[in-house]
């Protein structure tokens, strides 16, 4: 199937574009590798509902109800059916009632009476509508009505910058803490910081509910373990060793076993099929400590791997040439592996909305000693490029020259800076000996600071002659590619505001870091000018050399803040440059994209894997297909990969 023959954009749902993800190279894997991919695919999807529950305590009950109404919507008035369809699809794309990017709640465009009538109508048509623990529709609406309709009720899933006097945990609706304040945790020692929910009981005692077999989500984790055990039977030895370590961690929940798994996973540097499965990223936690479940399965894209491998092979060179203080440079750069990969499935915190690059593990101590693995999600990048409306570039480029430069070079520039960000940025630098883990020292500022640091590393080195020396960029066009990247980065600080249609501050870490860099450069260099034309605002790069010099200065500052664990300086940096924005500019940007009917974000429909069985029922091969429909895939997932009944019963009583 050629690029032209593929269907990329499947539909628009309010602010979201829905795009099909393709995995063309899956057929080139050996049958045993495809069988391995199948078992890992099942293990990933088995944990999908853990993330729904982590994200919001009522998320699964809400989803059960609206999915039933979606299935029975043909029995409803057209306006009601349309509102339910829109809300359900946004719920799927965002894995709950909060936008993945802005962390802000979105609501169902119906009244309480409308929803009550819809439930009763669909029930009378013979479609079962789950109501959670409630015996009647009215009881259900009393218990969950505000979740659907009231945008002021628990308005933010993650709130790192609440109003004066508010606690970040009380202001955040995520299901990671129950009746716990930040002050409660000052004297509390978390033994399972990454894989637990912290609760305070009626007696005022604070305790951890550990994510492990026999603990919270225990029955569902047992299912994941069963799929991982099946994967071990067909996995090469290094992969089997890593999967066995992951199983051990899921069974014990102990941090020592998590570290052992991270080390084994990093050591399995180039497996034919790989997975990320567990409680990984901490962006959803306002404290930056609790891991959200994600499941990803992928294999190498050999045609796209050469660039990122060349960067990884020279990681030590990049470290030596960092513009920050020698005291913060790693003396021994070890274990850096990097590949371009094709994703087979992403769920939980990783999908349907997905990153384009990953570098793990996040444990700084492991990275410094054992290294890390970086991947560039090649088929995701391709899908973004194929589905990107050209009118977005036309609207926000200052000149025809900038537009043409972006059209010609932005894809390559983006690929290289993503690789530099993941491989070199996240893998670089070291902590001062007296500081300890940066997450503990920098708290809610850590994730934003780390993303800022990694972006600055990429922006600094994309302009270095080494990119030509490594054969990654032709010398004749290097300057044009650098300018295209810098222009795109400056432009994005304005364009990203289309995603934040309420409020006056950014909550998502990547959005904060991008704005912080651009606003800091505008305040401290002559690199970027803000210009107006015909009532429209533009960020215009006027001095490429000043841009890079400013990036070097800011990187020196940010690396010092991280290495020394300077929480107050991190907070002041983002308070000044990264968090707040001009609402009038946001309103202008929203009007511009709405006039052009441009999406604000993208959700992906994943490839579908199906086992091929012999007469005895044994799996002999696996086929890939493409649903080309969000609802079809989401309903399949809910039917086949629901949270274990034992876990649902436990959750209903807590």
N, C-alpha and C positions, 0 to 999 in steps of 0.2 A: 504494500500500500504506500503510495507516494504521499508527500506532504500535501499536495493539492487534493488528493482523494480523501484525506482524513477530515472528519468532522471535529473541529476544535471547540468552538463556543456552542454549548448546548442550549443555554437559556440565560435570561437575566431575571434575577429575583431581587427586586428593590435595588439596593446598593451593590449587590454581588453579581459577578459573572460566574457561571458554572462551566467548567472546561474539562474535557476528557483528557486523561493522561494515558500515554501509550508506552508500551514496553516491547519494542520491535525485536530487540536482541534476545529476548527470553528463549526463542526457538533455537538459538545457537548453543545454549547450554547442553551439557550431557544429560541423559535421562536421570541419572542419579542426582545430579545437581538440581534438576527440576523437582525431583521428589523432596529433596532437602528444602527447597524453597516453599513447597506446599506445607510441610509441617511447621516451618517458621511463620508462614502466612497465617495458619490457624492459631498459632500461639500469640501472634500479635493481635489478631481480631478478638481473641478470647478475653483480652483485657480492656477492650474498648469502653465498656460501661463503667469500669473503675474510674476513668477520667470524668465521665458524666457526673458521677456521684461526688468526686473531689471538687468539681467545678461549682456545683450548687447542690445543696442537700435535697432539694425537691426536684432536681433535674430529671430523674428517671420517672417519677410519678407524672410529671408534666408531659414528658415525651410519650409515655404510654397512652395518655388521653388524647393528645393531639394527633398521634399517628392513627388511632382508630377513627377519629373524625376525618382525617385526610382520606383514609380508605373509603369512608362512607359519605364523602362530600357530594356525591351525585344526588343525594336525597335532600340537599339543603338549598335554600335560596341562593341565587348566583352571587350576591354580594357577600354573604356569609361564607360560602364555599371559597371565594377568592381570598378573603381575609385569612381563613384557616390554611389554605395552601401556601400563601406567602409566609405566614408565621412559621409553619412547620418546616419549610425549606430553609429559612434563615436559622431556625433552631438546629437543624442538621448541620448546616455549614459551620456554625459557631459552637457546636457541641453543647448547647444549652441556651438559656435566655439572655446571655451577655455577649456582646460583640467581642470577638477574639482579639481584635487590634486595639480598640479603644477601652475595653473593659466595662463599657457602659451598657446598661440594660436596654433591651428593646421590648416593646409591648405588642399585644394582640389588639388589632384595630376592631374590636367588638365591645359591646357592653356586657355586663354580667348576665343580663336577661338574654342577650343574643347567644352567649355561650351555653347558658342553661337550656334554651330551646334547641340548640344544635345537638347537645348531648342526648336529650330526650328524643329528638327526631331520629337520630342515627340508631339509638337503641331500639326504637319502635320498628325500624326497618330490618332488625335482626342482626345488627352489627354490635358485638360486645364492646363497650367502652369502659376500660379499666378506670377505677376511681381511687386507686391506692388503698389506704386503710379505711376509707369512708364508705358508709352504708348507703348514703343517698347523694343525689346530685347537689342538693343545697348544702349538705355537710362538706362536700368536696369544694364547692365554691367558697364557703366560709373559710376553709383551711388554706386554699391555694389561690383564691381570687386575686389577691394583691400581687402575687407572682406574675400573673398574666397581664394585669391591667394598670397597675400603679407604678409608674416609672420612678417615683420618689421613695418607694419601699425597697430597701436594699439596692440602691441604684448602681453600685459599682461592685464587680466581682473582686477587683483588686484596687485598693486605694492607698497609694503610698504618700499622697499629699492631701489628706482630708482637711476639713475646715478647722479653725482654731479650737483647741481644746479637745479635739476628737482623737481617739486612739486608732492607729492604722488597722488593728485587728478587728475592732468593733465596726469600723467603717467599711470593711471588706466582707463580701457575701460568700466567699469561697468556703468550702466545707473542710478546711484544714485545721481550724481551731473552733472549739465550742465553749462559750462562756469564759473565754480566756482573754486577758488584757496583756499588753506588752509588759506592764509592771509585774504581772504574775510570773513572767518568764525570767525576770532578772536574777532570781535566786534558784531557778529550776534547771537542773542538769538534764539535757536531752541526750539519751543514749542512742536514739534512732532519729537523728535530726532530719534525714532525707526521707525516710520511709515510715512516717507515723502521722497520725492526727493527735493533737493535744487537746484534752478536755479537762474541765473543772467540774467535779461532781457537786452534789448538794451539800456536802460537808466542807466544801472549799478546798478539797485536795486536787492537785494537778497531776495528771498522769498521761502516759502515751498509749495510744491504741496502735500497735505496730502492724504494718502491712506485711503479713507473712502467712504461710500455711498454718492454720490453727488460730490465727489472729484476725484482724480486720481484713475483709475481702478474701478470707482463707480458702473458701471453696472455689472461688474463681481462680485464685492463684494455683490451686491444685490442678485445675484444668489446663492452665498454661504449662505447668510442670509436665503433665502427661504429653502434651504436644512437643515439648522440648526433649523429652525422653525418646519420643519417636524420631525426632530429628537427629539425635545422637547416633542412631543406628545406621544412618546413611551419610553422616558427616565425615569429612577428613579429620585426622587426629587432632590438629590444633583447634579446629572449630569445636569438635566434640569435647575437648578439655575445657574450653571457655563455656560451653553450654552446661557442662556438669557443674562448673563453679557458679553459674547463674542459678541453677536449680538449688544448690546448697544455700545460696543467699535467700531465695524465696522461702526455703523451709525454715531457716533460723532467724532471718531478719536482722542478723548481727552485722555491725558495720565492718568488722574484720573480714567477713565473708563477702561483703560488697566490694571491699578493696581488692580482695583476691580475684574476684570476677573481673574488675576493671583491668587488673594487670594481665590476666589471661586473655581478655578481649583485645587489648593493645598488642600483645605478643602474636596474636593471629593476624598478621599484618595484611596478607593478600589472599583471603579466602575467595573461592569462586562465587559463593553466596554468603551474605552476611546479614546480621540483624542487630537492631537496637531495640531492646525490650526491657522496660523497667521504669523506675521512678527517677527521671533524668533531670529535666530542666526545672528551675526554681522561679521562673518569671511570674507565675500565678500567685506565689506567696508574697505578701507585702514585706515580710521579713527577709525574703530571699533564701530560705532554708529548706522548705518542703518540696520534694520532687513530685512532679505531675507524671502520671503514667503515659507512656507513649510506646507504640509498636511500629517498627519499620522493618521491611525486608527489601533487600536490594542485591544487585550483582554488578560487576564492573562493566563499564562501557569502554572497551579498549580504544575505540576511535577518538575518544575525548580525553584519555588519561594522560597523554604525553605532556601536556602543558603543566598540569598540576603536579605530576611526578618530578618534573624538572625543578619546580620551585621547592618541593620537599627535599630533594637531593642536596640543595644548597642552603638548607636552613641555618647551618652554622655560619655561613657567610653573612646572611641577613642579620643574624644576632650580633655578629661583630660590628656591623655597620649601622646599628641602631643609633639614632641621634640623642638618646638619653644617657644618663650617667652610667659610667662603667660599673659602679657598685650594684646596679640593678640588672646587669646582663648575665645571662646564664653562661657559665664557664664551659659546660659540657652539654651540647645539644644532642640528645639521643632519641632514638625510637620514633622519628617522625615519618609516618606513612601517609600517602595521599593518593586518592583515585577519583576519577569521574565515574559516577554510577547511574544506573537506571533503577528507579523505584518500582517495586511491584505492589506494595501497599504501604500506606501510612494511616495511622489511626490514633485516637486519643489526642494528646497534646500536639501531635505531629500532623494530623490531617482531619478533615478535608482541606484545611488551610495549612500551607506548608512553607518551610524555609527553602532556600536554594543552596545552602551550604551548611555543613555540620562539622564540628570539631569536638571530640570527646576523648577521654572522660573529663568531667569538670573539676575533679579533685586536683588541686594545685600540686600537692605533694607527690601524687602519682605521675603527673605530667613532667615534673622536674626530674624524676628519677627514671621513669620507664617510658616516657614519651606519650604520644597521642596519635589518634587516627583522624584524618580529615577526608571528607567526601564532598564533592560537588555534584549536585543532583541534576545530571545532564538532561534527562527527559523532562524534568520539571521546568528547567530553564527554557528548553525548546518549546514547551507548551505555553509558557508565559509569552515568549517572543511571537509565536504564531497567533496568539489570541489578543495581543496588545492593540488597541485601536490607534491608528496613525494620527487621529485627530487630537489625541492627548499631547503628542509631541508638537503638533502644529500650534496648539493653543498656548503653550508655556515657553516656547523658545523665543528669545528676543529677536533673532534675525534669521533670514533664510540660510545664512552660512552656518549658524548654530544648529538649525534644524537638519541640514544636510549632513553636517558632521556627526550629529547624533544618529541619524539613520544609517550612516555608513559604518561607524565605529563603536557605537554604544554596546552592542552585543559582545564584541571581543573585549572591550574595556571592562564591562561588567563581569565577564567570565574570569578575567585575570585578577581583578580586585577582589572578587569573592574568594578565589583561591588564596591570594595573599592574606586576606582577612582570616580565613579558617586555618590555613596551614602555618603561616608565620605569625600573624597577630595573636591568636589565642595560644599559640605554642611558645611565645617569647616571654622574656623577662623573668625575674625571680623576686621573691619576697625578701625583705630585710630579715635577718635571722631572729630578731626579737619579736616579730609581729604575729606569726602563726597564720592560720587559714584566713584568706582575705574576706571570705563570706562573713565570718564572725566579726571581723574588725569593721567592715564597711556596711554591713547590714543591708537595709533596703536600697542603698546606693550602689551595691556591688555590681549587679547585672548591667545597669546603665553605664557604669564606669568601664567595665570590661568590654562592652560593645563599642564604646567610644574609643578605647585604646586600640582595639583591633581594626576599626575603620581607619584610624589615623595611620597605623602601620601600612595598610594597603594604599592609602592615598600618598604616603611618602614614597614608597618603593615603586609604584607604577611609573613614576617619573624618573627613576634611576636608570643610568645606562646599562645596568646589569640585565634589564629586561631584554635589551638588544643582544647583549653578550650571550644570554642563555637561548637565543633563537626564538624568543616568545613574541617579539615585535620587530618588524622591519625598521631599520634605522631611518629610512626615508619618510616614514609616517608616524614615528614615535611621538613627535610634538603634537600632531593632530589627535592622536589617541589620548594623550594626556589631557589636552584641552577638552576633548569630548567627555572624558570622565569627570573632570572638575566642573564643567558646566552642568552635567547631569546631576552631580551631587548637590550643587548649589540650587539647582532648579527644584530638586526633590523636597527641599525644606519648605517650599511653598506648596508644591503639588500634594504632599502628604496631608495637608490640612483638609482636603476633601473628605477624609475619613472620619473627622471629628466634628460632627454636626451640632454638638451641644457642648456647653461649658467653655472654659478659657484656659485649660491646662491639659497637657499630654500625660498619659498614664503609662503607655507601653514603652518598654525600655529602648527598643530600636528607634522608635520615633523620637524619643527624648535625645538619644545620642546624636542622631543626624541633625536635629535642630541645634543642639549645643555646639557642634563643630562649626556649622555655617554661621551662627550668630556670634560665636567667639571670633571667628576669622573676620567678620564684618566689623567687630568692635576693635580688633587689635592689628589689622592689616589693611592694605589698600587693594586686596585681591578681588573683592566682590562689591559691586554697586547695586543698590536697590533703585530700580527705575520704574516710571509710570508712563503708560501710553494708552490713550483711548479708554481711560478708566480701568486699565488692567495693570497689575503689578508683576514685575519680573526681577529675579536675581540674576545679575549679569557678571560673569567672570571677566575682569579687565586686566588682570596681571597674574599670569600663570606662575611666574617665579615667586611672587609674593605669597601666592596660595601655598606653594610647597614649603616655603620658609616658615609660614605661619603654622602649617601642619606640624613641622618639626618642633617648633616652640611649644605648641599645645601638647604634643606627645611627650615631651620632656616633663611637662607639668603633670599630666595624667599618670605617667608611669611612676613618678615620685609619690603621688597620692596613693596609688595602689600599693607600691612596694612598702611604704611606711604605714599603711593602714590608717590614713588621715581622714576619718569620717567627716569631721566638720568642714574640711576643705572640699571634699566631694559634694556634700550637701550644698555648700555655697556656690560651687561651680554650676550645678544644674538648676539651682534656684535662679541664678542670674541669667542663664543662657538656654537651658534645656526644657524647662517645664511649662512656662507661661507663653502664651501667644496672643496676638492682636485679634480679637474676635471680628473686627471689621474686615481684616484681611481674610480670615477664614470664610466669612459670609460671601466675600467677593469670589473666592476660589470655588465655593460650593455652587454659586450661581453660574460660574463659567462651565463647570463640568456638567451641571444639570442641563444647561442650554444645549450642550453637545451630547447629552444622554450617555455619559461615560460612567463605567462602574467604579466603585471605590475600592473593592477588593475582589479576590478570586477564591472560589472553592473548587476542589478537584474531585471528579469521579475517577476512582482507581481502576486499574485492570482487575479482571476477575480470573482467578485460578480455579481450575476444575480438574480433579484427579481422573485418570483413566485406569480402570480396574480390569483385571483378568477374570476368568470364569470363577476363580476361588475368592474373588473380592480383594485381592492384593493390588496395591497401587503399583502400576508399571510405568506410568508416565503422567505428565501434567500438561494441560493445555491452557493457553491464555486467550481471553476474549474481552470485549469492551462493552459494558452495559449501555453507554450513551444516554443514560438517564439517571439523574440524581435520586429520584424517589425509588426507583427499582432497587438501586444499590442499598440505600439506607434502610428500606423495609426488609431486604434480605439480611442485612447485618443485624437488625433488631430481632429478627426471627431466629437466627442461627447462633448469635453470639451474645445473648442477653446475660446479664449478671446472674450468677448461680442462684437458684431459689433459696438455698440456705443463707446466702449473704443478704438477699432481699428481705428475708424474714428478720434477720438480725438488725438491719438498718431501720426497719419499720418500728422497732421498739427502742430506738436510741434517739 
